[in-house]
Amino acid sequence: MHPLVQELAGLSLPNGDWALFGSGPLLMRGWIDDVGDLDIISRLQAWDKAQILGTPVVLDDGGVIYQIGDGITVGSSWAYGEFSIDHLIETAETIEGIPCVRLEHVIAFKEIADRPKDRRHLALIGEMRE
């Protein structure tokens, strides 16, 4: 298991209040080997715990995320696109004990973000789903 996933599991965030987002679900599927960080969406008790465990980082849009350690970021909203955090968390699928945002939502996010790594990941998703 990737060291960041082990660190994430060790946080014991409250079940049902968070999910792995961004590239993390691809890592959990074994489709990519490494990530620079893990992005977590959260609400309620998981958000409260992130505020205790992490260091606040103010984003350009005025939003706040919490950095836990060197590689885990926890937010209660997301910078790219309009996503319902509740829906993303409630429909998450569990992979190796980690709730992960469903692949169709990861695809939508990566299409909106449209960064070079997102384009590579979208091509990879296309290959893996064939």
N, C-alpha and C positions, 0 to 999 in steps of 0.2 A: 504494500500500500504506500502511496506517495506520502512523503513526510508532512506536507501541508494537510492532507486528508486525515492523517493520524492526529495532527494538532487540532484540526477542526472537531474530530470525534471527541477529543479530550476536553473540549469546552463544555460539553453536556448542555447544549442549548435546548430549551424546552421543545419537546415534540409538538408538531403541528403549527409552529409559529415561525418557521424558517425554511428556506430551500437554497440549494446551491444553484447559481445562475451563471451567465457568461460562458466561459470555456470549460468550467468545471464539470458539467454533465458529459462533455466529450471525454475528459480525462477518466471519469468514472466508468464509462463504457469501454475504455481501453483503446479509443480511437486516436488519441494523442498521448504522447509520453510524458509531457511536462507542461506546466503552466507557471507563469511568474507569480501569480497570486490566485486566491480563491475569492470569488465574489458571492456574497450571501445576501439574499433579500430576507427581511424579517419584519415581524410585527409583534405587538403585545409583549409578552414576557421575554421572548428572545431579544427584542429590541431593547428592553430594559436591561437585560443581562449584558448585551453588547456595550451599552453605555457605561457599565461598571467595569468591564474587562478591558475596554479599548480606549484609544486616544482619539478625540474628535478631530476630524479634518473637514474644514469648510471648503466646499466646492465653488467653482466659478459662478454657478447659478444661485449661490447662497444656501444650498442644501448642505446637510451634514451627514457624513458617514463616520464610522468608527473603525480605526485600524487596530487590529489585534495581532500582536507580534509583528513579524516582517512581511507576512504574506496572506493575511485574511482581512478582508474589508467587509463590513456589514452596513447595509443601508436599509432604509424603510421606504425608499422610492428608487427609481432608476432614471439615469440621465438621458437615455436614448429611447424615444418613442413613448407612447402612452400605454402602460401596462397596469392592470389591476394586480397589486401585490397579493391581495387576498386570493384572487383566482389562481395566480401562479403557485402560491403555496398550497392551496386546497387541492389542486390537480397534480401536484408533484408526484413523481414516481420514485420509489425507493430503490437505490442501486447500492448493494453492499452496505446496507444500513444507513445510507446518506440520502435524504430527500433531495431530489434533483428536479429542476424545472423541466417540464416535458419538452421533447425535441422540437415540436412545432413552434413553441415559444422561443426557444433558443435560435431557431432559424429566423423568425420574425425580428428578433433583437439584432442578430448579426446582419441581416439585410438592411436595417435602418442605420446601424452604426457604420457599416461599409468601410471599415478600416482594412488595411492590407491583410492582417491576420484573420479578420472576419471573412474576407473573400477566400482565403486558403481553407478556412474551416468549413465554409459552405460547399466548396468543391469536394472536400473530404466527406462531408455528410452525404452529398449526392452519390459518391462512390460507394460508401458503406451501406446505403439503403438500396442499392441495385441488386 
